[in-house]
Amino acid sequence: MTAKVPMPSAAMKRRAFREQLLSSKPIFAPGVYDGFGLRILERFEVDAAYISGNAVSACLLGEPDVGLVDLTLLADHLGRLNQCSRLPLICDADTGYGSVVNIRRTVRALEAAGVCAIHIEDQITPKRCAQLPGARAVLGHREAVHRIAAACEARLESDAPLVIVGRTDAAASLGLDAAIARAKDFIKAGAEAIFIELKSSPELLDQIRSAAKELQTPCMVNMSIDTRLMALPAHDWLGHGVSIGIFPAIARASFGHALKANLDRLRLGDIDGLQQHSLSAQDYADILGINEIEQWEQQFGVDSPDAPPPRKP
């Protein structure tokens, strides 16, 4: 019987995530929203999984990303995801779900759920997805910094603490310089990485490089907002100012497109096409780890009532 690799603890995941964040290797983090997606990610050379508020709202509520997800729902979902995967989880914690007191509870709940990193943004409550049309309304500079300071102070785990990423949506309404000024104060307040939400534009790559150079702190970038970013090979990211590259929409966009296409094939009676574009039952079971379950059953004599009791390791 092959030896099983033990599931790493949350502290082990956080240590490994922190080490890579400070290394010369950027973090490649595609977005998923459920355990099945996490299992698929584990089969590819990725460094972490990104869980967006948009995806959680769609997956659990069937609603757009307009501030409907609450902390209890999110923490419960993330706790289950953490238990089923060896990948570090990066989580979108929206605005922290309320005041600085709520933020303390948010940080501790997500820390307990086993998450490795969260980002908290400076949008007003209720927030709206940054990729929806129009600029987002943001807090004043001082209040935004207090949010990040509260999040950093709230952490209980000292050995391998949760990474707090300070996110600002101020660039769209106040300009990039104002967003960078906020980010600098987020760093002074304890943020260990920065996420400046930007829109696709001819100047985008220059904006990212300029911000990263000025901040001298790991920067998270939504790589999905521009095809030029998506086309960059990961080994070139640091040269463009990207320490953490997230692809928030890849799972939900792929699922939505594939399901719609296969429903059309089913409606039209194209069964051959449907089967060609579907996972086999065996592939599905393999992704979910059926072999490990069967080995566990055999180890404890499920298939053989007369088998001797297992030896202690």
Buried (B, 14 or more C-beta within 10 A) or exposed (E): EEEEEEEBEBBBBBBBBBEBBEEEBBBBBBBBBBBBBBBBBBEEEBBBBBBBBBBBBBBBEEEEBBBBBEBEBBBEBBBEBBEBBBBBBBBBBBBBBBBBEBBBBBBBBBBBBBBBBBBBBBBBBEBBBBBEEEEBBBBEBEEBBBBBBBBBBBBEEEEBBBBBBBBBBBBBEBEBEBBBBBBBBBBEBBBBBBBBBBBEEEEBBEBBBBBBEBBEBBBBBBBBBBEEBEEBEBEEBBEBBBBBBBBBBBBBEEBEEEEEEBEEBEEEEBEEBBEEEEEEEEEEBBBBBEEEEEEEEBEEEEEEEEEEEEEEE
